[in-house]
Amino acid sequence: MRRRQLLLGGGTVALGSVAGCVGGVSNLFETSPGNTPPLVEDRPNAVYVPTHAEGMNMVGVGTLGGVKVGVMYSYPHRFWTVERGEGGYVATQVEIRPEDSVHLMAVPWDEETGTVLPNAGLSVEITRDGELVSEEVIYPMLSQRMGFHYGANFSLDGDGTYDVGVGVGGVGISRYGSFEGKFGSAAEADIGFEFSERDLNDISYRLLRDRQGRRGAVRPMAMEMLPTGGAPDSLPGTSLGRGTSGDAVFLGSLVEAERFGSSSYLALSARTPHNELVIPGMALSASVDGSDPVELAPALDPELDFHYGAPVDGLSAESSVEVTVDVPPQVARHEGYETAFLEMPAFELE
């Protein structure tokens, strides 16, 4: 991905409900956001509590057809992208550059159901007085505080009024039920806002000293306006059991519904431990009762939310299902997720 500087200006409207305390972690200490604390040594190959947590400020919310997009920012974040190495997949840290001033984030979701939309291909274009300042394709990401979103670090260029143009390229995965035929077209929305250095410095920033580096997670932000991409508490249909791999949790279900065709539909919901946030970006396959593996394609459904699935002849509640993670999540990760979801052996639903 080719990255260019993003020059923003101006002040934003702070959203109080997203700048509050971090749940589940006691003994919080204020610290300076200008000095990111060092990473914890000997981090587990699993989800862990990060060194610190921040709030954020809202830029605004735009509507792109039936898709809502919320844009917000916080302090620059270190994050990790996933790349294939000689020994498998590895997380490579994207360092905070001296010129980085904010971490810009965007969340697209379905206006009717509140379902967050992965695979949307977001882009950002910044203009000022009608002149292009910068444009960027931003990373799909996982964060303990924000769940699934799109984001990157950008440079700022003082205070002022800017327009943020957000583009959605269209969701390129299977859609079922009321989602069928939706989200497939490209669309754009403009969100005007102002940024000020004072507003940025007022965002909450806290060290998590008592549990940092331990297995666990901080809770997602309590956001009134934005969903965090939480997975369903339960799946429709007949349960096929659950499994774990690389610290990710998988729930399987057999769904009989006309929208999935005449065959039984094998649905697999992948989510993070602790916070139950959806995990997109994987390639999965499943062997049912020892048969040849079938690809479980990423899909959206109003009842199943984001999931992986396929029609499978002969699937029953008594079937044995072995799942193979052919490719681990190809999404960037905020601190606390970068050591998880990389080495992901095959598993059975039980």
C-alpha positions as CSV (number, residue, x, y, z in Angstrom):
1,M,0.0,0.0,0.0
2,R,1.4,3.4,-1.0
3,R,1.0,5.9,1.8
4,R,1.0,9.6,1.5
5,Q,0.9,12.3,4.1
6,L,-2.6,13.4,5.2
7,L,-2.7,17.1,6.1
8,L,-5.7,18.0,8.2
9,G,-6.7,21.1,10.0
10,G,-9.4,22.1,12.4
11,G,-11.3,21.2,15.6
12,T,-13.8,18.4,16.0
13,V,-16.8,17.7,18.1
14,A,-15.8,15.4,21.0
15,L,-18.2,12.6,21.7
16,G,-18.3,12.1,25.5
17,S,-19.6,8.6,25.4
18,V,-16.5,7.3,23.5
19,A,-13.9,9.1,25.6
20,G,-14.7,7.5,28.9
21,C,-12.9,5.0,31.2
22,V,-11.6,1.6,30.2
23,G,-13.8,-1.1,31.7
24,G,-12.3,-4.1,33.4
25,V,-8.9,-2.6,34.3
26,S,-8.3,-1.0,37.6
27,N,-5.4,1.2,38.8
28,L,-5.3,3.5,35.8
29,F,-2.7,6.2,35.7
30,E,-2.7,9.3,33.5
31,T,0.4,9.7,31.2
32,S,1.6,11.9,28.4
33,P,0.4,10.7,24.9
34,G,3.5,12.1,23.4
35,N,5.6,9.3,24.9
36,T,4.1,5.9,23.9
37,P,5.1,3.4,26.6
38,P,7.5,0.5,25.5
39,L,5.9,-2.8,24.6
40,V,5.7,-5.4,27.3
41,E,8.4,-8.1,27.0
42,D,7.5,-11.7,26.7
43,R,4.0,-11.0,25.4
44,P,1.9,-14.2,25.0
45,N,1.0,-15.6,21.6
46,A,-2.6,-14.7,22.4
47,V,-4.8,-11.6,23.1
48,Y,-3.4,-9.5,25.9
49,V,-4.1,-6.3,27.8
50,P,-2.2,-3.5,26.1
51,T,0.0,-0.9,27.8
52,H,-2.4,2.0,27.5
53,A,-5.8,3.0,26.2
54,E,-7.2,6.3,24.7
55,G,-10.5,7.9,24.0
56,M,-11.3,9.6,20.6
57,N,-13.0,12.5,19.0
58,M,-15.7,12.3,16.4
59,V,-15.2,14.0,13.0
60,G,-18.8,13.2,12.0
61,V,-21.1,10.6,10.4
62,G,-22.0,10.4,6.7
63,T,-24.5,8.4,4.7
64,L,-23.6,6.5,1.6
65,G,-26.8,5.0,0.3
66,G,-27.8,2.5,3.0
67,V,-24.3,2.6,4.5
68,K,-23.5,4.8,7.5
69,V,-19.8,5.8,7.9
70,G,-18.5,7.3,11.1
71,V,-15.1,9.1,11.1
72,M,-13.1,9.8,14.2
73,Y,-9.5,10.3,15.4
74,S,-7.2,9.7,18.4
75,Y,-3.5,10.0,19.1
76,P,-1.1,8.2,16.7
77,H,-1.1,4.5,17.3
78,R,1.5,1.9,16.7
79,F,-0.1,-1.0,14.8
80,W,0.9,-4.1,12.9
81,T,0.2,-5.4,9.4
82,V,0.2,-9.1,8.6
83,E,2.7,-10.4,6.0
84,R,3.7,-13.9,4.8
85,G,7.3,-14.7,5.9
86,E,9.5,-17.7,5.4
87,G,8.2,-19.6,8.4
88,G,4.6,-18.5,8.1
89,Y,2.6,-15.3,8.7
90,V,4.1,-12.6,10.8
91,A,2.9,-9.2,12.2
92,T,5.1,-6.3,11.2
93,Q,5.0,-3.2,13.2
94,V,4.2,0.2,11.6
95,E,6.1,2.7,13.6
96,I,4.7,6.1,14.6
97,R,6.5,8.6,12.5
98,P,7.7,12.0,13.9
99,E,5.3,13.8,11.6
100,D,2.3,11.7,12.6
101,S,-0.3,13.6,14.6
102,V,-3.5,11.5,14.7
103,H,-4.8,8.0,14.1
104,L,-7.8,8.5,11.7
105,M,-10.5,5.8,11.9
106,A,-13.6,5.0,9.9
107,V,-16.4,2.5,10.6
108,P,-19.0,1.6,7.9
109,W,-22.2,-0.1,9.0
110,D,-25.7,-1.0,7.8
111,E,-28.1,1.7,8.8
112,E,-31.0,-0.7,9.5
113,T,-29.3,-3.5,11.5
114,G,-26.1,-1.9,12.8
115,T,-24.0,-4.6,11.2
116,V,-20.4,-3.4,10.6
117,L,-19.3,-4.1,7.0
118,P,-15.9,-5.6,6.4
119,N,-14.5,-5.9,2.9
120,A,-15.8,-2.5,2.0
121,G,-12.6,-1.0,0.6
122,L,-12.6,2.4,2.2
123,S,-10.6,5.4,0.9
124,V,-10.2,8.9,2.3
125,E,-9.8,12.2,0.4
126,I,-9.1,15.4,2.2
127,T,-9.9,18.8,0.7
128,R,-9.6,22.4,1.9
129,D,-11.4,25.2,0.1
130,G,-12.0,22.8,-2.8
131,E,-8.3,21.9,-3.2
132,L,-7.1,18.4,-2.7
133,V,-4.9,18.0,0.3
134,S,-4.4,14.2,0.5
135,E,-6.1,10.9,-0.4
136,E,-5.5,7.5,1.1
137,V,-6.7,3.9,1.2
138,I,-6.7,3.0,4.9
139,Y,-6.1,-0.3,6.5
140,P,-8.8,-2.7,7.8
141,M,-8.0,-3.1,11.5
142,L,-8.9,-4.8,14.7
143,S,-8.8,-2.9,18.0
144,Q,-9.9,-3.9,21.5
145,R,-11.4,-0.5,22.0
146,M,-12.8,0.1,18.5
147,G,-13.5,-3.5,17.2
148,F,-13.3,-3.8,13.4
149,H,-12.6,-0.5,11.6
150,Y,-10.4,1.1,9.0
151,G,-7.5,3.3,10.1
152,A,-4.0,4.7,9.7
153,N,-1.7,7.4,11.2
154,F,-1.7,10.8,9.5
155,S,0.1,14.1,9.7
156,L,-1.8,17.3,10.5
157,D,-1.1,20.8,9.4
158,G,-2.5,23.2,11.9
159,D,-6.0,24.4,12.7
160,G,-8.7,25.0,10.1
161,T,-11.8,23.7,8.4
162,Y,-11.5,20.7,6.1
163,D,-13.8,18.3,4.2
164,V,-13.2,14.5,4.6
165,G,-14.4,12.6,1.5
166,V,-15.0,8.9,2.4
167,G,-15.3,6.4,-0.4
168,V,-16.7,2.9,-0.2
169,G,-15.8,0.6,-3.0
170,G,-18.6,-1.8,-2.5
171,V,-18.7,-5.0,-0.4
172,G,-17.4,-7.9,-2.5
173,I,-18.6,-10.8,-0.4
174,S,-21.8,-13.0,-0.4
175,R,-24.9,-11.3,1.1
176,Y,-28.1,-13.0,2.2
177,G,-31.6,-12.1,3.2
178,S,-32.2,-8.4,3.4
179,F,-28.5,-7.8,2.6
180,E,-28.8,-9.4,-0.8
181,G,-28.2,-6.8,-3.5
182,K,-27.1,-4.2,-1.0
183,F,-23.6,-2.6,-0.4
184,G,-22.3,-3.6,-3.8
185,S,-22.0,-0.2,-5.4
186,A,-19.3,2.4,-4.9
187,A,-20.4,5.5,-3.0
188,E,-19.0,8.7,-1.5
189,A,-19.8,11.0,1.3
190,D,-18.3,14.3,2.5
191,I,-17.9,15.2,6.1
192,G,-16.9,18.7,7.0
193,F,-15.1,19.3,10.3
194,E,-12.6,21.5,12.1
195,F,-9.5,20.3,14.0
196,S,-7.6,22.0,16.8
197,E,-4.6,20.9,18.7
198,R,-6.4,21.7,21.9
199,D,-9.2,19.2,21.1
200,L,-6.6,16.5,20.4
201,N,-4.8,17.1,23.7
202,D,-8.0,16.8,25.6
203,I,-8.6,13.2,24.5
204,S,-8.2,10.8,27.5
205,Y,-5.0,8.7,27.6
206,R,-4.3,6.2,30.3
207,L,-1.7,3.7,31.3
208,L,-2.9,0.2,32.2
209,R,-0.2,-0.8,34.7
210,D,-1.8,-3.5,36.8
211,R,-2.6,-6.0,33.9
212,Q,-0.6,-4.9,30.9
213,G,0.9,-7.9,29.0
214,R,-1.4,-10.4,30.7
215,R,-3.9,-12.5,28.8
216,G,-7.2,-10.6,28.5
217,A,-8.5,-7.5,26.9
218,V,-9.9,-4.0,27.7
219,R,-13.6,-3.6,26.9
220,P,-14.7,-1.9,23.7
221,M,-15.8,1.8,24.0
222,A,-19.4,2.4,24.9
223,M,-20.4,4.3,21.7
224,E,-23.9,5.6,21.3
225,M,-23.4,6.5,17.6
226,L,-21.1,3.7,16.4
227,P,-21.2,-0.1,16.5
228,T,-18.0,-2.0,17.4
229,G,-18.5,-5.1,15.3
230,G,-19.6,-7.4,18.1
231,A,-20.4,-11.0,17.0
232,P,-23.9,-12.4,17.8
233,D,-24.3,-13.9,21.2
234,S,-25.8,-17.0,19.6
235,L,-26.3,-18.2,16.1
236,P,-29.6,-19.3,14.4
237,G,-30.0,-23.0,13.5
238,T,-28.6,-26.1,15.1
239,S,-25.3,-25.7,17.0
240,L,-22.4,-27.7,15.6
241,G,-20.2,-26.8,18.6
242,R,-17.2,-24.5,19.0
243,G,-13.4,-24.6,18.5
244,T,-10.4,-22.4,19.1
245,S,-7.3,-21.7,17.0
246,G,-4.6,-19.1,17.5
247,D,-6.7,-17.7,20.4
248,A,-9.6,-17.0,18.1
249,V,-13.0,-18.5,19.0
250,F,-15.2,-20.2,16.4
251,L,-18.9,-21.1,16.7
252,G,-20.5,-23.4,14.1
253,S,-24.1,-23.8,13.2
254,L,-26.2,-25.7,10.7
255,V,-28.8,-23.4,9.2
256,E,-31.8,-24.6,7.1
257,A,-33.2,-21.5,5.3
258,E,-34.4,-20.8,1.8
259,R,-32.0,-17.9,1.3
260,F,-29.1,-20.4,1.5
261,G,-30.4,-22.8,-1.1
262,S,-31.7,-26.4,-0.8
263,S,-28.6,-27.7,1.0
264,S,-27.8,-27.3,4.6
265,Y,-25.7,-24.3,5.3
266,L,-22.6,-24.5,7.4
267,A,-22.0,-21.2,9.1
268,L,-18.9,-20.4,11.1
269,S,-18.7,-17.3,13.2
270,A,-15.1,-16.2,14.1
271,R,-14.6,-13.8,17.0
272,T,-12.0,-12.6,19.4
273,P,-11.8,-14.0,22.9
274,H,-12.9,-11.8,25.8
275,N,-14.8,-9.1,23.7
276,E,-16.4,-11.4,21.1
277,L,-15.6,-9.1,18.2
278,V,-15.9,-10.4,14.6
279,I,-12.7,-11.4,12.9
280,P,-12.7,-10.8,9.1
281,G,-10.0,-11.4,6.5
282,M,-9.5,-15.2,6.9
283,A,-9.5,-18.0,4.4
284,L,-11.2,-21.1,5.9
285,S,-12.2,-24.5,4.7
286,A,-14.0,-27.4,6.4
287,S,-14.1,-31.1,6.1
288,V,-17.5,-32.7,7.0
289,D,-17.5,-36.3,8.1
290,G,-14.1,-36.8,6.5
291,S,-15.1,-35.6,3.1
292,D,-13.0,-33.3,0.8
293,P,-12.7,-29.8,2.2
294,V,-15.1,-27.1,1.1
295,E,-14.3,-23.4,1.1
296,L,-16.1,-21.4,3.8
297,A,-16.6,-18.0,2.0
298,P,-16.9,-14.7,3.9
299,A,-20.5,-13.6,4.0
300,L,-23.0,-11.1,5.5
301,D,-26.5,-12.1,6.8
302,P,-28.8,-10.2,9.1
303,E,-29.1,-13.1,11.6
304,L,-25.6,-14.5,11.3
305,D,-23.9,-11.1,10.9
306,F,-20.4,-11.4,9.3
307,H,-19.4,-15.1,9.1
308,Y,-17.9,-17.7,6.9
309,G,-20.1,-20.3,5.3
310,A,-21.0,-22.8,2.5
311,P,-23.9,-25.1,1.6
312,V,-22.9,-28.7,2.4
313,D,-24.9,-31.8,1.3
314,G,-25.4,-34.3,4.0
315,L,-24.5,-32.0,6.9
316,S,-26.4,-32.9,10.1
317,A,-26.3,-32.1,13.8
318,E,-24.3,-35.2,14.4
319,S,-21.7,-34.4,11.7
320,S,-18.0,-34.1,12.6
321,V,-16.6,-30.8,11.3
322,E,-12.8,-30.2,11.0
323,V,-11.9,-26.6,10.1
324,T,-8.6,-25.5,8.5
325,V,-7.4,-21.9,8.6
326,D,-5.8,-21.6,5.2
327,V,-4.9,-18.0,5.7
328,P,-5.0,-16.2,9.1
329,P,-6.8,-12.8,9.4
330,Q,-5.3,-10.3,6.9
331,V,-6.2,-7.3,8.9
332,A,-3.9,-4.9,10.7
333,R,-4.0,-5.1,14.5
334,H,-3.7,-2.6,17.3
335,E,-1.6,-3.4,20.4
336,G,-3.0,-6.5,22.2
337,Y,-3.9,-8.4,19.0
338,E,-0.6,-8.4,17.2
339,T,0.6,-11.7,18.7
340,A,-2.7,-13.6,18.3
341,F,-4.4,-15.1,15.2
342,L,-1.2,-15.9,13.4
343,E,-0.3,-19.6,14.0
344,M,-3.7,-21.2,13.6
345,P,-3.7,-25.0,13.4
346,A,-6.7,-27.0,12.3
347,F,-9.4,-27.8,14.9
348,E,-12.7,-29.7,15.3
349,L,-16.0,-28.2,16.4
350,E,-17.0,-29.8,19.7
